[in-house]
Each structure stands twice: as structure tokens, then as C-alpha cells.
Amino acid sequence: MKIAQVNPGCMSIPPNKWGAIEEVIWQYKSGLTKLGHEVDILFADDIKPNEYDLVHLHVARQALQSDHLQEGGFINRGVPYIFTMHDVHSFLNGRGSDSFSHNEEAIKGSLFSTVGCKRYRDIFSSSARGKLEWLLHGVDTDFFKPTVFSGEHKLLCVGMKEPRKQFHLALEAAKALDLPITIVGPEHDHCKEYVRRHFNSGSYPKLTLIGDSNKESLRDIFKDHSILIHPSITETGNPCLAVMEAMASGLPTVGTNMDSYSNDHQDRFPDMSTIPGFFNCFATIEDIVNGVQNVIDRYDYFSRQARNFANQHSWDKVCRRVLELYEFYKSGDRNEKERLSSLLDQILAHAKYLDEKEYEEKLEKLGRPHHLLPDALGDSWLTFHLKLLRKEIKC
């Protein structure tokens, strides 16, 4: 296929340093090219109707508006597209805001849209929700890899140093635990007062602040730390890209889970209230401290689970999933069996993780090793029947 990834026009692709959307676009180009497709990265105004088989949009406003063309955005110009939602402001600013209306209209006008967090499905009307599919960001598991743990725990936060990320809670937790902590990320204008108030006092000698980092530097930083702290108020990916890269590097995460509530809609969004290698916490200092202590107590287990989860969402798998979604929507239900097969694989992997988690919890209660427990438990009822169902689906 001939595919266009739409350039938001804010910074270079691939990004020199910070730039999550730009990194996602670059990884889609690389991954889809490896699958044999012709992929271009173009500005929205340069894309004409029927020029590409698949147009992948990442900024909602470009579906509605143009900076240069009188005809407007993709919808008015008749350019079919799929849309991946990255904008947290549709949730933070709420109904009535430009960001909310832009994203809702972009979703409605798309062939289909993707988001990695059901919170962002729930805020929209049913006509928009009907076009939303769950899809996490991928992660470059060939670039980000685990290293041998040194035995010294160091905490880490990665992301823009803005109030939404709540890294100040991670710093206070580090103080309570008397552990070193590094906070990595850019400081834009809206961050400066927050950074000055919480991080520039020099009151904690074990705090290291690092500004904007490129991908190679970030990989080295991951290697030098053991646990990621991410107490964010909200993210469109659950987990977001920074967390996925840390988990691929073998770092367990203590953070707020965006999906820690029930699925209120009959749709295909999976239950992500429990994520392997991710210890859920409330956005409080005490709960973060408790989470870190739990991870330290079973560090090897959480580290292994984090890497395994990242492997399930490597970019090659995510690129195949987005193509499966495209074929499904383009041709109706002809590919429903393949799509069901892919979704079932993800559910089965999660069920196996829950079995292992239950076994670990029993060992913790009884003490390890224990004569009442074998070396491993058999499959749970759910895992057993999912495996039976998987055999019936041959794709």
C-alpha cells in the first residue's frame, strides 16, 4: 500500500530530542516500511484526495482546518483518513473547548480512530465512540532493552516537567524512601513556575534534573535506574510512550492507571486496570512509597513482567494491528476472524499474567518455598478456556 503519515509541522521527524508524537510517526513509517509498504511523511496541506491508500492523521485540527488552503482540512477536501488521538486537552479542558470539539469531529470524520485509554473513549458522544478503537503506542524493543540490575535502586521520572505529570509527588516519595531520583524532560514556558517551586530549591541532594534528552541518552538513563515513577493526572496512552520505553528497558513502573475503573460500554476496549510490570497507585506520596516498596520486594518479578508486556506491544505488532483495523473497516466484516484472533491473543497473554500474579501472591502469603504449593500452578479456568477457544480460531 501507499501510506501517508501526516506531519504535525511542529518539529523534525524523527525528533532530535523531546517529541512523542513525532517519535510515534517515525516508528509507524519504519514499521510499515519493514512490512513492505511505501510510506511518506507529508504536511497535511500537501496531501490530495485519492493520492494515498491510507492517510494517518495525528493532530485533530488538521482534519478540520488548514493553515494555507482555503478549502480547509481533510474533511472538507474529501481526503479519507484514520486518526490516532494524542491530545490530553480534550479531557483536561472538557466539553466546549476547541480541543474537545476538534478531536470529536476528527474522530467522527475518520474511517476509524485509535486511542490507548478508555477514559478518552468515555468523554465523547456515542457517534464518536462508535469509531474509536483501542490501540496502545508501540515501543522499540530492539532499541530499549533490559540491562543487568546493579543492586542499587534509583528512581526515575521521564516527561515534560509540567503540573499534569505530578513529578513533585515522586520527589517527595524519594525523600521518604531516602532514594536517589532523576527527573528527565523539557521545561517549556508553562512549566517554569512549577519547576521553580518544586525542583530548584536544592533541598534534596539526591535529586538530579536533566533537560531535554535524545533517544540515545534516554536509553543510557534507563540503564542507570531501576524504577520509573509516573503519577500523571492523565495520558492518552495507558501506558504512555515514556512508560512503554522504560518497561521495555526492564524498569517496573509505579504510577496512576488511567483505566482503573470498569468498562461501561459494550465495545472492544480491553480491561487494562491491571498491567504487567506496572504497580497501580493513587496520586499520593504515601501510596507511591508503598508501591515502590512492593516493587523492590519483588523486583525481578516486576522487571520481567514489564519487559514481557513491552514485547507484546513492539512496533511491528502495533503496525500489523493498525493494518488489520484498516482492512476491517475498509472491507466490512471479511477480516473479522483475523481481528478477533489478534484480540484473543492479547487477552490470553493477560490471563496468563494474572495466573502468574495469583501464584506470586499465594507465595507471599504462605512464604516461599512452601510445601502446600507446587513449583507452578496450572492454568486457571479462564486461561484454560481461552486456550480452547484459541484452538478453534485457526488464524
C-alpha positions as a Markdown table, in Angstrom:
| # | Residue | x | y | z |
|---|---|---|---|---|
| 1 | Met | 0.0 | 0.0 | 0.0 |
| 2 | Lys | 0.9 | 3.6 | -0.4 |
| 3 | Ile | 0.7 | 5.2 | 3.0 |
| 4 | Ala | 1.0 | 8.8 | 4.2 |
| 5 | Gln | 1.9 | 9.7 | 7.8 |
| 6 | Val | 0.8 | 13.3 | 8.4 |
| 7 | Asn | 3.4 | 15.6 | 9.8 |
| 8 | Pro | 2.0 | 17.9 | 12.6 |
| 9 | Gly | 4.6 | 20.6 | 11.5 |
| 10 | Cys | 5.9 | 21.3 | 15.0 |
| 11 | Met | 9.4 | 19.8 | 14.9 |
| 12 | Ser | 11.6 | 17.4 | 13.0 |
| 13 | Ile | 10.8 | 13.7 | 12.3 |
| 14 | Pro | 12.4 | 11.8 | 13.8 |
| 15 | Pro | 12.7 | 14.2 | 16.7 |
| 16 | Asn | 16.2 | 15.4 | 17.7 |
| 17 | Lys | 15.1 | 15.3 | 21.4 |
| 18 | Trp | 11.7 | 15.5 | 23.0 |
| 19 | Gly | 8.8 | 14.9 | 20.7 |
| 20 | Ala | 6.4 | 11.9 | 21.5 |
| 21 | Ile | 4.1 | 12.3 | 18.5 |
| 22 | Glu | 7.0 | 12.8 | 16.1 |
| 23 | Glu | 8.6 | 9.6 | 17.5 |
| 24 | Val | 5.3 | 7.7 | 17.1 |
| 25 | Ile | 5.0 | 8.9 | 13.4 |
| 26 | Trp | 8.6 | 7.9 | 12.7 |
| 27 | Gln | 8.1 | 4.4 | 14.2 |
| 28 | Tyr | 5.0 | 3.9 | 12.1 |
| 29 | Lys | 6.9 | 4.9 | 9.0 |
| 30 | Ser | 9.8 | 2.5 | 9.9 |
| 31 | Gly | 7.5 | -0.4 | 10.9 |
| 32 | Leu | 5.1 | -0.1 | 8.0 |
| 33 | Thr | 8.1 | 0.1 | 5.6 |
| 34 | Lys | 9.5 | -3.1 | 7.0 |
| 35 | Leu | 6.2 | -4.7 | 6.2 |
| 36 | Gly | 6.6 | -3.8 | 2.6 |
| 37 | His | 4.6 | -0.7 | 2.3 |
| 38 | Glu | 5.6 | 2.7 | 0.7 |
| 39 | Val | 5.4 | 5.3 | 3.4 |
| 40 | Asp | 5.8 | 9.0 | 3.1 |
| 41 | Ile | 5.7 | 11.7 | 5.8 |
| 42 | Leu | 3.9 | 14.8 | 4.5 |
| 43 | Phe | 2.3 | 18.0 | 5.7 |
| 44 | Ala | -1.4 | 17.9 | 5.6 |
| 45 | Asp | -1.8 | 20.6 | 3.0 |
| 46 | Asp | 0.3 | 18.6 | 0.6 |
| 47 | Ile | -2.0 | 15.5 | 0.6 |
| 48 | Lys | -4.6 | 15.3 | -2.1 |
| 49 | Pro | -7.7 | 13.1 | -2.3 |
| 50 | Asn | -7.1 | 9.5 | -3.6 |
| 51 | Glu | -3.3 | 10.1 | -3.7 |
| 52 | Tyr | -2.7 | 7.5 | -0.9 |
| 53 | Asp | -4.4 | 4.3 | 0.0 |
| 54 | Leu | -4.1 | 5.1 | 3.7 |
| 55 | Val | -3.6 | 8.5 | 5.3 |
| 56 | His | -2.8 | 8.5 | 9.1 |
| 57 | Leu | -3.5 | 11.7 | 10.9 |
| 58 | His | -2.2 | 12.6 | 14.4 |
| 59 | Val | -3.4 | 16.1 | 15.1 |
| 60 | Ala | -7.2 | 16.6 | 15.1 |
| 61 | Arg | -7.2 | 20.2 | 13.9 |
| 62 | Gln | -5.8 | 19.2 | 10.6 |
| 63 | Ala | -9.0 | 17.2 | 9.8 |
| 64 | Leu | -10.9 | 20.5 | 10.1 |
| 65 | Gln | -8.6 | 23.4 | 9.3 |
| 66 | Ser | -5.7 | 24.3 | 7.1 |
| 67 | Asp | -3.0 | 26.9 | 7.7 |
| 68 | His | -2.7 | 27.7 | 3.9 |
| 69 | Leu | -5.6 | 26.2 | 1.9 |
| 70 | Gln | -8.9 | 28.0 | 1.6 |
| 71 | Glu | -10.7 | 24.6 | 1.2 |
| 72 | Gly | -9.9 | 23.7 | 4.8 |
| 73 | Gly | -8.8 | 20.4 | 6.3 |
| 74 | Phe | -9.2 | 16.8 | 5.3 |
| 75 | Ile | -12.9 | 16.5 | 5.8 |
| 76 | Asn | -13.8 | 19.5 | 3.6 |
| 77 | Arg | -11.2 | 18.5 | 1.0 |
| 78 | Gly | -12.5 | 14.9 | 0.8 |
| 79 | Val | -9.3 | 13.2 | 2.0 |
| 80 | Pro | -10.1 | 9.9 | 3.7 |
| 81 | Tyr | -8.0 | 9.3 | 6.8 |
| 82 | Ile | -7.6 | 7.3 | 10.0 |
| 83 | Phe | -6.8 | 9.2 | 13.2 |
| 84 | Thr | -4.7 | 8.5 | 16.3 |
| 85 | Met | -5.6 | 10.7 | 19.2 |
| 86 | His | -2.7 | 12.1 | 21.3 |
| 87 | Asp | -4.3 | 15.3 | 22.8 |
| 88 | Val | -4.9 | 15.2 | 26.5 |
| 89 | His | -6.5 | 18.6 | 26.5 |
| 90 | Ser | -9.8 | 17.2 | 25.2 |
| 91 | Phe | -10.1 | 15.6 | 28.7 |
| 92 | Leu | -8.4 | 18.4 | 30.7 |
| 93 | Asn | -10.3 | 21.3 | 29.1 |
| 94 | Gly | -13.6 | 19.4 | 28.7 |
| 95 | Arg | -16.7 | 19.9 | 26.5 |
| 96 | Gly | -16.9 | 23.3 | 25.0 |
| 97 | Ser | -13.2 | 23.7 | 24.5 |
| 98 | Asp | -11.6 | 23.8 | 21.0 |
| 99 | Ser | -9.5 | 20.8 | 21.7 |
| 100 | Phe | -12.6 | 18.7 | 22.6 |
| 101 | Ser | -14.6 | 19.7 | 19.6 |
| 102 | His | -11.6 | 19.3 | 17.2 |
| 103 | Asn | -10.9 | 15.8 | 18.5 |
| 104 | Glu | -14.6 | 14.7 | 18.4 |
| 105 | Glu | -15.1 | 16.0 | 14.9 |
| 106 | Ala | -11.8 | 14.4 | 13.7 |
| 107 | Ile | -13.0 | 11.0 | 15.1 |
| 108 | Lys | -16.4 | 11.3 | 13.5 |
| 109 | Gly | -14.9 | 12.2 | 10.1 |
| 110 | Ser | -12.4 | 9.4 | 10.2 |
| 111 | Leu | -12.6 | 5.9 | 8.7 |
| 112 | Phe | -11.7 | 4.9 | 12.3 |
| 113 | Ser | -9.7 | 6.3 | 15.1 |
| 114 | Thr | -7.5 | 4.9 | 17.8 |
| 115 | Val | -6.7 | 5.8 | 21.4 |
| 116 | Gly | -4.8 | 3.8 | 24.1 |
| 117 | Cys | -7.0 | 4.7 | 27.1 |
| 118 | Lys | -10.7 | 4.2 | 27.6 |
| 119 | Arg | -11.0 | 7.4 | 29.6 |
| 120 | Tyr | -10.7 | 9.2 | 26.2 |
| 121 | Arg | -13.4 | 7.0 | 24.7 |
| 122 | Asp | -15.9 | 7.8 | 27.5 |
| 123 | Ile | -15.8 | 11.6 | 27.2 |
| 124 | Phe | -17.2 | 11.6 | 23.7 |
| 125 | Ser | -20.7 | 11.1 | 22.3 |
| 126 | Ser | -21.8 | 7.7 | 21.1 |
| 127 | Ser | -21.4 | 8.7 | 17.4 |
| 128 | Ala | -17.7 | 9.3 | 18.1 |
| 129 | Arg | -17.3 | 6.3 | 20.4 |
| 130 | Gly | -18.5 | 4.0 | 17.6 |
| 131 | Lys | -15.4 | 4.9 | 15.6 |
| 132 | Leu | -12.9 | 4.6 | 18.4 |
| 133 | Glu | -10.7 | 1.5 | 18.6 |
| 134 | Trp | -8.2 | 0.7 | 21.4 |
| 135 | Leu | -4.6 | 0.7 | 20.3 |
| 136 | Leu | -1.6 | 1.3 | 22.5 |
| 137 | His | 1.5 | 3.1 | 21.3 |
| 138 | Gly | 4.2 | 0.6 | 20.3 |
| 139 | Val | 7.7 | 0.6 | 21.7 |
| 140 | Asp | 11.1 | 0.0 | 20.0 |
| 141 | Thr | 12.0 | -3.2 | 21.9 |
| 142 | Asp | 15.2 | -3.6 | 19.7 |
| 143 | Phe | 16.5 | -0.3 | 20.9 |
| 144 | Phe | 15.3 | -0.3 | 24.5 |
| 145 | Lys | 16.5 | -3.5 | 26.3 |
| 146 | Pro | 17.0 | -4.5 | 29.9 |
| 147 | Thr | 20.4 | -4.4 | 31.5 |
| 148 | Val | 21.8 | -6.3 | 34.5 |
| 149 | Phe | 20.4 | -4.7 | 37.7 |
| 150 | Ser | 23.3 | -3.2 | 39.7 |
| 151 | Gly | 21.5 | -3.8 | 43.0 |
| 152 | Glu | 21.2 | -0.1 | 43.9 |
| 153 | His | 17.7 | 1.3 | 43.4 |
| 154 | Lys | 17.4 | 4.6 | 41.7 |
| 155 | Leu | 14.0 | 6.2 | 40.9 |
| 156 | Leu | 13.3 | 8.0 | 37.6 |
| 157 | Cys | 10.6 | 10.2 | 36.1 |
| 158 | Val | 10.5 | 10.9 | 32.3 |
| 159 | Gly | 8.4 | 13.5 | 30.6 |
| 160 | Met | 7.8 | 17.2 | 30.3 |
| 161 | Lys | 8.2 | 18.8 | 33.7 |
| 162 | Glu | 4.6 | 20.1 | 33.8 |
| 163 | Pro | 2.0 | 20.1 | 36.6 |
| 164 | Arg | 0.0 | 17.3 | 34.8 |
| 165 | Lys | 2.8 | 14.8 | 35.3 |
| 166 | Gln | 2.9 | 15.4 | 39.1 |
| 167 | Phe | 6.6 | 14.6 | 39.4 |
| 168 | His | 6.7 | 16.6 | 42.6 |
| 169 | Leu | 4.9 | 13.6 | 44.3 |
| 170 | Ala | 7.6 | 11.3 | 43.1 |
| 171 | Leu | 10.3 | 13.6 | 44.5 |
| 172 | Glu | 8.6 | 13.6 | 47.9 |
| 173 | Ala | 8.3 | 9.8 | 47.8 |
| 174 | Ala | 12.0 | 9.6 | 47.0 |
| 175 | Lys | 12.7 | 11.7 | 50.1 |
| 176 | Ala | 10.6 | 9.5 | 52.3 |
| 177 | Leu | 12.4 | 6.4 | 51.0 |
| 178 | Asp | 15.8 | 8.1 | 51.0 |
| 179 | Leu | 16.4 | 7.0 | 47.4 |
| 180 | Pro | 18.1 | 8.9 | 44.6 |
| 181 | Ile | 15.7 | 10.2 | 41.9 |
| 182 | Thr | 16.3 | 11.7 | 38.4 |
| 183 | Ile | 13.7 | 13.8 | 36.6 |
| 184 | Val | 14.2 | 14.0 | 32.8 |
| 185 | Gly | 12.3 | 16.2 | 30.4 |
| 186 | Pro | 12.0 | 19.6 | 28.8 |
| 187 | Glu | 10.8 | 22.7 | 30.6 |
| 188 | His | 8.5 | 24.8 | 28.3 |
| 189 | Asp | 7.2 | 28.2 | 29.3 |
| 190 | His | 4.1 | 26.8 | 31.1 |
| 191 | Cys | 6.4 | 24.5 | 33.2 |
| 192 | Lys | 8.8 | 27.1 | 34.6 |
| 193 | Glu | 6.9 | 28.2 | 37.7 |
| 194 | Tyr | 6.1 | 24.5 | 38.6 |
| 195 | Val | 9.8 | 23.6 | 38.2 |
| 196 | Arg | 11.0 | 26.6 | 40.2 |
| 197 | Arg | 8.5 | 25.8 | 43.0 |
| 198 | His | 9.2 | 22.1 | 43.4 |
| 199 | Phe | 12.6 | 21.2 | 42.0 |
| 200 | Asn | 15.0 | 24.2 | 42.0 |
| 201 | Ser | 15.3 | 24.7 | 45.8 |
| 202 | Gly | 18.2 | 22.3 | 46.2 |
| 203 | Ser | 16.6 | 20.9 | 49.3 |
| 204 | Tyr | 17.2 | 17.2 | 48.3 |
| 205 | Pro | 20.8 | 16.4 | 47.4 |
| 206 | Lys | 19.8 | 13.1 | 45.8 |
| 207 | Leu | 17.7 | 14.8 | 43.1 |
| 208 | Thr | 19.2 | 15.1 | 39.6 |
| 209 | Leu | 17.5 | 17.2 | 37.0 |
| 210 | Ile | 18.1 | 16.6 | 33.3 |
| 211 | Gly | 16.7 | 18.6 | 30.5 |
| 212 | Asp | 15.7 | 17.6 | 27.0 |
| 213 | Ser | 17.4 | 14.3 | 26.1 |
| 214 | Asn | 17.7 | 12.5 | 22.8 |
| 215 | Lys | 16.8 | 8.8 | 22.4 |
| 216 | Glu | 20.3 | 7.5 | 22.8 |
| 217 | Ser | 20.8 | 9.5 | 26.1 |
| 218 | Leu | 17.5 | 8.3 | 27.4 |
| 219 | Arg | 18.4 | 4.7 | 26.8 |
| 220 | Asp | 21.6 | 5.2 | 28.9 |
| 221 | Ile | 19.5 | 6.9 | 31.6 |
| 222 | Phe | 17.1 | 3.9 | 31.7 |
| 223 | Lys | 20.2 | 1.6 | 32.2 |
| 224 | Asp | 21.3 | 3.6 | 35.2 |
| 225 | His | 17.9 | 3.5 | 37.0 |
| 226 | Ser | 15.7 | 0.7 | 38.4 |
| 227 | Ile | 12.1 | 2.0 | 38.9 |
| 228 | Leu | 10.0 | 4.5 | 36.9 |
| 229 | Ile | 7.5 | 6.7 | 38.8 |
| 230 | His | 4.7 | 8.2 | 36.7 |
| 231 | Pro | 1.9 | 9.7 | 38.9 |
| 232 | Ser | 0.3 | 11.6 | 35.9 |
| 233 | Ile | -3.2 | 13.0 | 36.1 |
| 234 | Thr | -4.0 | 11.8 | 32.6 |
| 235 | Glu | -2.4 | 10.3 | 29.4 |
| 236 | Thr | -4.0 | 9.3 | 26.1 |
| 237 | Gly | -1.9 | 6.1 | 26.3 |
| 238 | Asn | -2.3 | 3.7 | 29.2 |
| 239 | Pro | 0.7 | 3.3 | 29.4 |
| 240 | Cys | 2.1 | 6.3 | 27.6 |
| 241 | Leu | 5.2 | 6.2 | 25.4 |
| 242 | Ala | 7.7 | 7.1 | 28.1 |
| 243 | Val | 6.4 | 4.3 | 30.4 |
| 244 | Met | 6.5 | 1.8 | 27.5 |
| 245 | Glu | 10.1 | 2.7 | 26.8 |
| 246 | Ala | 11.0 | 2.3 | 30.4 |
| 247 | Met | 9.2 | -1.1 | 30.7 |
| 248 | Ala | 11.0 | -2.3 | 27.5 |
| 249 | Ser | 14.2 | -1.4 | 29.4 |
| 250 | Gly | 13.1 | -3.7 | 32.2 |
| 251 | Leu | 12.1 | -0.9 | 34.6 |
| 252 | Pro | 8.9 | -1.6 | 36.6 |
| 253 | Thr | 6.6 | 1.4 | 36.9 |
| 254 | Val | 4.7 | 2.8 | 39.9 |
| 255 | Gly | 2.1 | 5.1 | 38.6 |
| 256 | Thr | -1.5 | 6.1 | 38.2 |
| 257 | Asn | -3.5 | 3.7 | 36.0 |
| 258 | Met | -5.8 | 5.7 | 33.6 |
| 259 | Asp | -8.2 | 2.7 | 33.2 |
| 260 | Ser | -8.6 | 1.6 | 36.9 |
| 261 | Tyr | -12.4 | 1.5 | 36.6 |
| 262 | Ser | -14.9 | -0.8 | 34.9 |
| 263 | Asn | -15.7 | -0.8 | 31.2 |
| 264 | Asp | -19.0 | 1.0 | 30.9 |
| 265 | His | -19.6 | 0.4 | 27.2 |
| 266 | Gln | -20.1 | -2.8 | 25.2 |
| 267 | Asp | -17.1 | -2.4 | 22.9 |
| 268 | Arg | -13.8 | -3.9 | 22.2 |
| 269 | Phe | -11.7 | -2.0 | 24.7 |
| 270 | Pro | -9.9 | -4.5 | 26.9 |
| 271 | Asp | -9.7 | -4.2 | 30.7 |
| 272 | Met | -6.3 | -2.5 | 31.4 |
| 273 | Ser | -6.9 | -1.9 | 35.1 |
| 274 | Thr | -4.1 | -4.3 | 35.7 |
| 275 | Ile | -0.9 | -4.0 | 33.6 |
| 276 | Pro | 2.0 | -6.5 | 34.0 |
| 277 | Gly | 5.1 | -4.8 | 35.5 |
| 278 | Phe | 3.0 | -1.7 | 36.4 |
| 279 | Phe | 2.1 | -1.2 | 40.1 |
| 280 | Asn | -1.1 | 0.9 | 40.4 |
| 281 | Cys | -1.0 | 3.7 | 42.9 |
| 282 | Phe | -3.1 | 6.7 | 43.8 |
| 283 | Ala | -1.5 | 10.1 | 43.3 |
| 284 | Thr | -0.4 | 10.5 | 46.9 |
| 285 | Ile | 3.1 | 10.4 | 48.4 |
| 286 | Glu | 2.2 | 7.6 | 50.8 |
| 287 | Asp | 0.8 | 5.4 | 48.0 |
| 288 | Ile | 3.8 | 5.9 | 45.8 |
| 289 | Val | 6.1 | 5.0 | 48.7 |
| 290 | Asn | 4.0 | 1.8 | 49.2 |
| 291 | Gly | 4.2 | 1.0 | 45.5 |
| 292 | Val | 8.0 | 1.4 | 45.4 |
| 293 | Gln | 8.4 | -0.8 | 48.4 |
| 294 | Asn | 6.3 | -3.5 | 46.9 |
| 295 | Val | 8.2 | -3.4 | 43.6 |
| 296 | Ile | 11.6 | -3.5 | 45.5 |
| 297 | Asp | 10.4 | -6.6 | 47.4 |
| 298 | Arg | 9.7 | -8.5 | 44.2 |
| 299 | Tyr | 11.9 | -6.6 | 41.8 |
| 300 | Asp | 12.9 | -9.4 | 39.5 |
| 301 | Tyr | 9.3 | -10.5 | 39.0 |
| 302 | Phe | 8.1 | -6.9 | 38.2 |
| 303 | Ser | 11.0 | -6.2 | 35.9 |
| 304 | Arg | 10.5 | -9.4 | 33.9 |
| 305 | Gln | 6.7 | -8.7 | 33.6 |
| 306 | Ala | 7.5 | -5.1 | 32.4 |
| 307 | Arg | 9.7 | -6.4 | 29.6 |
| 308 | Asn | 7.2 | -9.1 | 28.6 |
| 309 | Phe | 4.4 | -6.5 | 28.4 |
| 310 | Ala | 6.5 | -4.3 | 26.2 |
| 311 | Asn | 7.3 | -7.2 | 23.9 |
| 312 | Gln | 3.6 | -7.7 | 23.4 |
| 313 | His | 3.4 | -4.1 | 22.0 |
| 314 | Ser | 6.5 | -3.9 | 19.9 |
| 315 | Trp | 6.1 | -1.6 | 16.9 |
| 316 | Asp | 6.0 | -4.5 | 14.4 |
| 317 | Lys | 2.9 | -5.8 | 16.3 |
| 318 | Val | 1.3 | -2.4 | 16.5 |
| 319 | Cys | 1.8 | -1.7 | 12.8 |
| 320 | Arg | 0.2 | -5.0 | 12.0 |
| 321 | Arg | -2.8 | -4.2 | 14.3 |
| 322 | Val | -3.4 | -0.8 | 12.6 |
| 323 | Leu | -3.4 | -2.5 | 9.2 |
| 324 | Glu | -5.8 | -5.2 | 10.4 |
| 325 | Leu | -8.1 | -2.4 | 11.6 |
| 326 | Tyr | -7.9 | -0.6 | 8.3 |
| 327 | Glu | -8.7 | -3.8 | 6.4 |
| 328 | Phe | -11.6 | -4.5 | 8.7 |
| 329 | Tyr | -13.2 | -1.0 | 8.3 |
| 330 | Lys | -12.4 | -0.9 | 4.6 |
| 331 | Ser | -14.0 | -4.2 | 3.7 |
| 332 | Gly | -16.6 | -4.7 | 6.4 |
| 333 | Asp | -16.5 | -7.9 | 8.4 |
| 334 | Arg | -14.5 | -10.1 | 5.9 |
| 335 | Asn | -11.5 | -9.9 | 8.2 |
| 336 | Glu | -13.3 | -10.2 | 11.5 |
| 337 | Lys | -11.9 | -13.6 | 12.2 |
| 338 | Glu | -8.3 | -12.3 | 11.9 |
| 339 | Arg | -9.1 | -9.3 | 14.0 |
| 340 | Leu | -10.7 | -11.5 | 16.7 |
| 341 | Ser | -7.7 | -13.7 | 16.6 |
| 342 | Ser | -5.3 | -10.8 | 17.3 |
| 343 | Leu | -7.5 | -9.5 | 20.1 |
| 344 | Leu | -7.8 | -13.0 | 21.7 |
| 345 | Asp | -4.0 | -13.3 | 21.7 |
| 346 | Gln | -3.8 | -10.1 | 23.7 |
| 347 | Ile | -6.5 | -11.3 | 26.2 |
| 348 | Leu | -4.8 | -14.7 | 26.6 |
| 349 | Ala | -1.5 | -13.2 | 27.3 |
| 350 | His | -3.1 | -11.0 | 30.0 |
| 351 | Ala | -4.9 | -14.0 | 31.5 |
| 352 | Lys | -1.6 | -15.9 | 31.8 |
| 353 | Tyr | -0.1 | -12.9 | 33.6 |
| 354 | Leu | -3.0 | -12.9 | 36.0 |
| 355 | Asp | -2.4 | -16.6 | 36.7 |
| 356 | Glu | 1.3 | -15.9 | 37.5 |
| 357 | Lys | 0.3 | -12.9 | 39.7 |
| 358 | Glu | -2.1 | -15.0 | 41.7 |
| 359 | Tyr | 0.6 | -17.7 | 42.2 |
| 360 | Glu | 3.1 | -15.0 | 43.4 |
| 361 | Glu | 0.5 | -13.6 | 45.8 |
| 362 | Lys | -0.1 | -17.0 | 47.3 |
| 363 | Leu | 3.6 | -17.5 | 47.8 |
| 364 | Glu | 3.9 | -14.1 | 49.5 |
| 365 | Lys | 1.1 | -15.1 | 52.0 |
| 366 | Leu | 2.4 | -18.6 | 52.7 |
| 367 | Gly | 6.2 | -17.9 | 52.5 |
| 368 | Arg | 8.5 | -19.2 | 49.8 |
| 369 | Pro | 9.1 | -22.0 | 49.2 |
| 370 | His | 6.0 | -23.7 | 50.7 |
| 371 | His | 5.1 | -27.4 | 50.7 |
| 372 | Leu | 1.4 | -26.6 | 50.0 |
| 373 | Leu | 2.2 | -25.1 | 46.6 |
| 374 | Pro | 3.8 | -26.8 | 43.6 |
| 375 | Asp | 6.6 | -25.0 | 41.6 |
| 376 | Ala | 3.8 | -23.5 | 39.5 |
| 377 | Leu | 0.1 | -23.6 | 39.4 |
| 378 | Gly | -1.9 | -25.0 | 36.4 |
| 379 | Asp | -4.0 | -22.8 | 34.2 |
| 380 | Ser | -6.9 | -21.0 | 35.8 |
| 381 | Trp | -10.4 | -21.7 | 34.5 |
| 382 | Leu | -10.2 | -18.5 | 32.3 |
| 383 | Thr | -6.8 | -19.3 | 30.8 |
| 384 | Phe | -7.8 | -22.9 | 30.1 |
| 385 | His | -11.0 | -22.0 | 28.2 |
| 386 | Leu | -9.2 | -19.2 | 26.4 |
| 387 | Lys | -6.7 | -21.7 | 25.1 |
| 388 | Leu | -9.6 | -24.0 | 24.0 |
| 389 | Leu | -11.2 | -21.0 | 22.2 |
| 390 | Arg | -7.8 | -20.1 | 20.6 |
| 391 | Lys | -7.6 | -23.6 | 19.1 |
| 392 | Glu | -10.9 | -23.1 | 17.4 |
| 393 | Ile | -9.7 | -19.9 | 15.8 |
| 394 | Lys | -7.1 | -21.1 | 13.3 |
| 395 | Cys | -5.9 | -17.7 | 12.0 |
